[in-house]
Amino acid sequence: MTTPTYQLGYKKLSKIIFEWHAADKASLLALFITIEVTAHWLWCLLAWIRQDAIDDYVYIHLLYPLWIGVTVAALFFWWMIGKLARIKDNKKDLYKWQIILIVPYTIYLTVVIVMMGYSSLFAGVSLVGGAVLSMMLIKRQYVWYMFLTQIALVLLAIISPYSGILLPNLRQLTITYPMLDTFSYLSYNEIMVIENAIAASLYKNEALGWEGFNQIQRSSTFFWRLTHIYLALPKAIFIVYAFRMLLLILDDSKREIVKHATQDELTTLYNRRYSLTQMQQTLDALPDNQDYSVILLDLDFFKDINDNYGHQVGDQVLREVASILKNTLDLDSVSRYGGEEFLIILPDTTHKEAMAIAETLRGNISSHVVQTCNKPSFQVTASLGLYTFSAAERDRIKQEFAEATTQVTPQNRRTVPLFRLRSTKTVQATEAQLLPDRVCQCLINLADEALYVAKARNRNQVVSANELIDVQAMTRPSYQV
């Protein structure tokens, strides 16, 4: 069976995040930065090749120092790839080199954003995208400081022209340049406004045709739009893809956490915690006219199996018995209660029906043959205790519980401790929460008493707590709720 490509990417990213050494992840970040800087270098190369065509709207004299700076940055980050990969044991050295990696990257991005002409697309992707990717691979505290520093530097670059400080910028205007003594730092949107105003002044007495419009737009705005898309779009796509993979990892981790919190690892049945929660919920949602049955199943002489055959065979027995229970009943009804005990909850099941189910389970288990590798095969038996909580019994308990929780009145308010004073709605909510929990414990205790009686009667049989109560006229004050 082939594995989809997106799953391969998801598994590889998951391995990088959770299994790779911190130095390897930092080295990978240096590789991503190198790829980004290489893309900037290629843009400078293209601008140099096409300088005759773009000389009117690219300040070529600034292109050369920018190109040199981009080349130096590319070589530095390429060197950092190998340097970080060689740091394995010394965590302090690793943190130091992570700082050495992200501080120049922060300054570099700010310079590129300023010199390429401020664009919300380019700046936004560079700031947010770089921070998101870096947080996945290096120490998050450093990345957070890097992000704040980048924001501060970009904001200073934006407001500096309005304070009389001119910053170097590659972008210039064909028509307005002769009016200026030198280049002027203008934002992407400001330049578009100026170009549109110039076009309107040139063609104020006649309609602006498509040829004139395209000539003005393509002379500067169109070129810089493509530049910013080239600089931002690949990085944005990669960051969104990586973030999507990260969400898949988080979803998978959530499923694993829920699975381990609710599932017994050995038998793959639900565990005790989940079964008690499920029991409370089903009891709370049970209609008034339905019975509720509980079965507690315990394997006979299980300690002897572990002593004579070993714990590995004992685990095999538990898995095979769990398989029998799953094949006989609904999976949500069965759980491993602890050790060799299994709890079976049967909502909307009468006593007669529950007895039939219990006898079926007992017979299926006793007829099952356990095969072993080095020792003779054998069979196991189980004892089962059962109790059915009838609808009439449930109504009686609810009524008694409601009578026991009396509402505080003005007459007895002074005799009740302060922490007991509640509104009527709060009391009713507490009743709804406590009653199912108490009833669950009562049902399990009664089924457990019947189970001990079954073991005392030579095991491999089903005993009903309801029948014991009827025959012996038992009272159970310790279980009254």
C-alpha atoms as one frame of an Amber mdcrd trajectory, in Angstrom:
protein
   0.000   0.000   0.000   1.504   3.308  -1.043   1.743   6.274   1.343   0.401
   9.635   0.132   2.994  12.332  -0.391   1.375  14.688   2.115   1.678  12.005
   4.807   5.384  11.651   4.102   5.820  15.403   4.581   3.758  15.307   7.742
   5.758  12.429   9.225   9.071  13.997   8.279   8.135  17.336   9.827   6.890
  15.551  12.944  10.221  13.749  13.227  12.115  17.022  12.819  10.121  18.781
  15.539  10.062  15.994  18.122  13.102  13.817  17.420  15.829  15.912  15.838
  18.636  17.303  17.948  18.326  21.017  18.674  21.536  21.707  16.746  20.158
  19.930  13.673  16.970  21.981  13.817  18.967  25.199  14.087  21.056  24.061
  11.127  17.864  23.453   9.166  16.710  26.992   9.951  20.037  28.301   8.662
  19.403  26.345   5.448  15.953  27.918   5.027  17.457  31.373   5.587  20.159
  30.625   3.026  17.513  29.653   0.471  15.649  32.910   1.123  18.821  34.990
   0.795  19.688  33.119  -2.401  16.338  34.184  -3.849  17.240  37.801  -3.059
  20.628  37.298  -4.714  18.968  35.989  -7.866  16.747  39.059  -7.980  19.842
  41.281  -7.813  21.360  39.259 -10.643  18.251  39.708 -12.763  18.191  43.445
 -12.031  21.840  43.710 -13.066  21.215  41.798 -16.301  18.185  43.974 -17.135
  19.603  47.245 -15.831  19.220  48.979 -19.196  15.484  48.287 -19.156  14.874
  49.097 -15.482  17.354  51.907 -15.003  14.541  54.472 -14.865  12.808  52.956
 -11.841  15.608  51.077 -10.018  18.428  53.048  -8.418  21.257  51.027  -9.945
  24.011  52.708  -7.892  22.470  51.206  -4.748  21.980  47.827  -6.377  25.680
  46.986  -6.237  26.214  47.503  -2.482  22.967  45.651  -1.823  24.108  42.790
  -4.020  27.437  42.619  -2.214  25.670  42.614   1.146  23.291  39.851   0.032
  26.263  37.802  -1.201  28.074  38.173   2.121  24.876  37.236   3.998  24.373
  34.150   1.834  27.925  32.969   2.488  27.556  33.631   6.218  24.304  31.693
   6.573  25.700  28.889   4.404  28.660  28.653   6.789  26.244  28.629   9.739
  24.551  25.487   8.399  27.670  23.415   8.975  28.641  25.214  12.165  25.326
  24.573  13.890  25.211  20.956  12.722  28.523  20.266  14.518  27.283  21.523
  17.912  25.796  18.513  19.680  26.539  18.422  23.400  27.169  21.924  24.726
  23.773  23.581  25.153  25.248  26.951  26.089  27.261  27.033  22.866  24.154
  26.083  20.928  22.132  28.952  22.408  24.997  31.342  21.702  25.140  30.306
  18.052  21.363  30.511  17.752  21.645  34.168  18.778  24.491  34.628  16.284
  22.175  33.205  13.633  19.030  35.239  14.267  20.565  38.647  15.092  22.185
  39.071  11.641  19.025  37.649  10.066  16.939  40.270  11.866  19.165  43.098
  10.657  19.365  41.632   7.173  15.592  41.399   6.768  15.130  44.974   7.934
  17.719  46.271   5.457  16.176  44.324   2.589  12.672  45.531   3.450  13.882
  49.146   3.523  15.955  49.011   0.349  13.422  47.028  -1.666  10.734  49.596
  -0.916   8.298  49.071   1.896   5.433  46.743   0.955   2.850  45.364   3.356
   2.940  42.017   1.554   6.717  41.641   1.620   7.195  43.052   5.119   4.295
  41.105   6.601   5.415  37.764   5.218   9.038  38.422   6.176   8.179  39.346
   9.761   5.418  36.887  10.607   6.558  34.037   8.378  10.122  34.126   9.604
   9.014  34.176  13.246   6.599  31.254  12.825   9.184  29.105  11.092  11.925
  29.995  13.577   9.743  29.135  16.575   9.406  25.611  15.256  13.173  25.099
  15.117  15.039  27.154  17.743  14.478  28.582  21.218  11.168  30.441  21.170
  12.263  33.154  23.586  14.990  34.266  21.182  12.565  34.259  18.275  10.088
  36.386  20.217  12.768  39.001  20.909  13.810  38.822  17.253  10.231  39.428
  16.147   9.799  42.448  18.431  13.139  43.863  17.295  12.184  43.492  13.636
   8.891  45.271  14.215  10.666  48.127  15.994  13.260  48.488  13.220  10.653
  48.452  10.458   8.540  51.028  12.268  11.596  53.257  12.646  12.308  52.844
   8.932   8.732  53.819   8.078   8.656  56.994  10.149  12.249  58.107   9.502
  11.511  59.896   6.171   8.870  61.990   7.889  11.496  63.036  10.428  13.860
  64.248   7.729  16.038  61.110   7.715  16.445  59.693   4.217  17.165  55.985
   4.032  18.638  54.280   0.962  15.957  52.854  -1.288  16.216  51.127  -4.638
  12.933  52.440  -5.936  12.687  55.691  -7.849  10.107  57.284 -10.160  10.711
  57.933 -13.831   8.837  61.228 -14.005   9.400  62.591 -10.533  13.088  61.773
 -10.318  14.239  64.918 -12.232  12.224  67.012  -9.776  14.168  65.609  -6.855
  17.768  66.230  -5.900  18.149  62.658  -4.702  16.097  59.544  -4.147  13.272
  59.753  -1.655  12.059  56.970   0.607   8.395  56.463  -0.110   6.139  53.615
   0.797   4.716  51.315  -1.803   1.238  52.851  -1.554   2.567  56.421  -1.539
   4.427  55.835  -4.800   1.285  54.419  -6.396  -0.637  57.562  -5.356   2.059
  59.814  -6.862   2.139  57.861 -10.114  -1.631  58.053 -10.447  -1.538  61.813
  -9.752   1.147  62.292 -12.400  -0.876  60.318 -14.897  -3.951  62.427 -14.168
  -2.005  65.665 -14.640  -0.522  64.481 -17.956  -3.852  63.438 -19.374  -6.204
  65.944 -17.719  -7.553  67.213 -21.053  -8.050  63.832 -22.674  -8.930  60.300
 -21.732  -6.145  58.040 -20.595  -5.895  55.204 -23.083  -4.766  51.702 -22.320
  -1.377  52.244 -23.910  -0.571  55.283 -21.770  -1.948  53.640 -18.671   0.085
  50.471 -19.195   3.208  52.474 -19.934   2.998  54.347 -16.635   2.005  51.328
 -14.605   4.601  49.011 -16.089   7.313  51.628 -15.749   7.474  51.208 -11.969
   4.484  49.919 -10.094   4.042  46.764 -12.105   7.743  45.870 -11.819   7.820
  46.390  -8.055   4.591  44.516  -7.580   6.148  41.515  -9.283   9.283  41.975
  -7.200   7.384  41.926  -3.920   5.315  38.949  -5.031   8.514  37.106  -5.986
  10.095  37.912  -2.613   7.024  37.124  -0.495   4.859  34.512  -2.193   7.199
  31.460  -2.131   7.994  32.077   1.522   4.303  32.546   2.353   3.358  29.290
   0.622   6.100  27.401   2.431   5.165  28.858   5.832   1.470  28.058   5.367
   2.368  24.521   4.281   4.633  24.062   7.314   1.947  25.468   9.611  -0.608
  23.096   8.094   1.735  20.176   8.801   2.180  21.458  12.351  -1.585  21.461
  12.880  -1.709  17.865  11.631   0.962  17.000  14.176  -1.032  18.697  16.932
  -4.202  16.868  15.893  -2.334  13.574  15.929  -0.831  14.372  19.333  -4.285
  15.207  20.664  -5.609  11.857  19.429  -2.679  10.081  21.078  -3.274  11.876
  24.371  -6.982  11.033  24.325  -6.171   7.452  23.373  -3.715   6.965  26.245
  -6.078   8.703  28.664  -9.038   6.469  27.794  -7.564   3.216  26.473  -5.879
   0.300  28.194  -2.621  -0.287  26.346  -2.492  -4.067  26.777  -6.038  -5.053
  25.823  -6.979  -1.945  23.740 -10.211  -1.806  25.736 -11.301   1.359  27.486
  -9.676   1.871  30.878 -11.217   2.325  34.309 -11.285   6.125  34.163 -13.179
   6.182  30.892 -15.615   3.473  31.976 -16.582   5.356  35.150 -17.099   8.564
  33.170 -19.116   6.684  30.568 -21.152   5.042  33.305 -22.025   8.394  34.902
 -23.028   9.885  31.565 -25.204   6.958  30.533 -26.869   6.852  33.948 -27.573
  10.562  33.825 -29.062  10.286  30.324 -31.067   7.115  31.001 -34.847   7.514
  30.640 -36.886   6.959  33.812 -38.534   3.760  32.589 -35.357   1.825  31.707
 -33.258  -0.594  33.766 -29.485  -0.384  34.020 -27.259  -3.456  34.474 -23.627
  -3.770  35.531 -21.399  -6.842  35.241 -18.039  -7.259  36.950 -15.971 -10.111
  35.444 -12.869 -11.609  37.026 -10.647 -14.346  35.564 -10.291 -17.392  37.816
  -6.865 -18.417  39.152  -5.126 -15.791  37.061  -2.204 -15.611  39.507  -1.540
 -19.308  38.879  -1.374 -18.628  35.131   1.291 -15.971  35.678   3.221 -18.224
  38.081   3.081 -21.348  35.890   3.259 -19.884  32.387   4.862 -16.497  32.914
   3.589 -12.951  32.657   3.896 -12.944  28.881   1.307 -15.721  28.640  -0.770
 -13.899  31.264  -0.814 -10.839  29.041  -1.791 -13.063  26.128  -4.747 -14.383
  28.138  -5.911 -10.865  28.934  -5.719  -9.862  25.276  -7.633 -12.946  24.127
 -10.336 -12.528  26.765 -10.647  -8.877  25.794 -11.091  -9.988  22.177 -13.896
 -12.321  23.234 -15.626  -9.507  25.094 -15.261  -7.141  22.127 -16.647  -9.729
  19.713 -19.601 -10.456  21.971 -20.553  -6.967  23.088 -20.472  -3.391  21.931
 -16.974  -1.966  22.438 -18.277   1.042  24.397 -19.783  -1.303  26.981 -16.558
  -3.098  27.945 -13.530  -1.827  29.843 -10.607  -3.205  31.783 -11.395  -2.288
  35.360  -8.061  -3.339  36.805  -5.734  -6.353  36.785  -7.766  -9.312  35.517
 -11.118  -7.589  36.168 -13.382  -6.277  33.424 -16.369  -3.974  33.821 -19.364
  -4.249  31.523 -22.098  -1.603  31.591 -25.425  -2.364  29.936 -27.815   0.624
  29.735 -31.443  -0.186  28.936 -30.918  -3.859  29.839 -33.244  -5.806  32.121
 -32.055  -8.291  34.704 -33.062 -11.263  32.577 -31.261  -9.916  29.526 -28.151
  -9.130  31.565 -28.088 -12.660  33.014 -28.270 -14.112  29.501 -25.398 -11.886
  28.341 -23.299 -12.827  31.371 -23.879 -16.566  30.787 -22.896 -16.135  27.126
 -19.671 -14.422  28.132 -18.883 -17.090  30.728 -19.457 -19.860  28.177 -17.402
 -18.198  25.456 -14.466 -17.682  27.810 -14.533 -21.185  29.301 -14.651 -22.804
  25.837 -11.732 -20.773  24.523  -8.383 -22.584  24.274  -5.228 -20.563  24.898
  -2.372 -21.709  22.676   1.207 -21.262  23.891   4.524 -21.707  22.110   6.499
 -23.881  24.522   3.897 -25.181  26.971   0.647 -27.128  26.646  -2.500 -25.268
  25.736  -5.045 -24.598  28.458  -8.433 -23.030  29.135  -9.473 -20.279  31.496
 -12.711 -19.593  33.299 -14.292 -16.448  34.664 -16.581 -15.512  37.537 -19.148
 -12.789  37.043 -21.088 -10.628  39.452 -24.163  -8.804  38.190 -26.522  -6.172
  39.451 -29.483  -4.600  37.696 -30.553  -1.149  38.778 -34.282  -1.119  38.104
 -36.236   1.946  37.084 -38.311   1.741  40.274 -35.188   1.601  42.432 -33.717
   4.574  40.627 -36.850   6.649  41.165 -36.832   5.817  44.869 -33.204   6.874
  45.305 -33.764  10.136  43.429 -36.701  10.940  45.652 -34.775  10.174  48.842
 -31.813  12.226  47.661 -34.049  15.184  46.816 -35.650  15.046  50.270 -32.234
  14.913  51.957 -31.040  18.088  50.230 -33.427  20.630  51.708 -33.378  24.256
  50.627 -32.062  26.852  53.079 -34.861  29.015  54.481 -34.739  32.346  56.369
 -35.599  30.445  59.580 -32.615  28.055  59.474 -30.182  30.350  57.637 -28.283
  31.236  60.845 -27.776  27.588  61.776 -26.203  26.674  58.418 -22.460  27.307
  57.894 -21.645  30.085  55.484 -20.037  27.788  52.915 -23.276  25.765  52.716
 -25.412  28.707  51.678 -26.281  28.396  47.997 -29.018  29.359  45.634 -31.659
  26.835  44.665 -30.143  26.500  41.172 -26.719  25.716  42.652 -28.160  23.024
  44.916 -29.994  21.430  42.011 -26.829  21.458  39.882 -24.855  19.813  42.689
 -27.527  17.138  43.070 -27.307  16.339  39.374 -23.533  15.900  39.625 -23.372
  13.907  42.875 -26.219  11.469  42.282 -24.793   9.628  39.222 -21.372   9.372
  40.893 -22.798   7.850  44.072 -25.056   5.497  42.178 -22.134   4.298  40.009
 -20.108   3.366  43.064 -23.135   1.663  44.592 -23.771  -0.470  41.490 -20.137
  -1.522  41.175 -19.945  -2.425  44.875 -23.068  -4.578  44.617 -21.760  -6.331
  41.491 -18.442  -6.846  43.302 -20.199  -8.502  46.257 -21.939 -10.851  43.869
 -18.585 -11.579  42.196 -17.050 -12.638  45.521 -19.984 -14.929  46.120 -19.403
 -16.484  42.677 -15.766 -17.136  43.561 -16.799 -18.657  46.888 -19.104 -21.030
  44.966 -16.160 -22.647  43.130 -15.952 -19.970  40.409 -16.878 -20.219  36.684
 -20.415 -18.999  37.260 -22.651 -15.939  37.266 -24.157 -14.608  40.490 -26.828
 -11.910  40.617 -26.774  -9.411  43.446 -30.506  -8.877  42.877 -31.207 -12.551
  43.575 -29.005 -12.513  46.654 -30.939  -9.549  48.006 -34.295 -11.189  47.336
 -33.375 -14.615  48.705 -31.489 -13.514  51.810 -33.498 -10.305  52.398 -30.204
  -8.431  52.550 -29.959  -4.862  53.729 -27.202  -2.665  52.403 -27.116   0.520
  54.526 -23.507   1.149  53.528 -24.627   1.530  49.941 -27.647   3.751  50.444
 -27.201   7.110  48.700
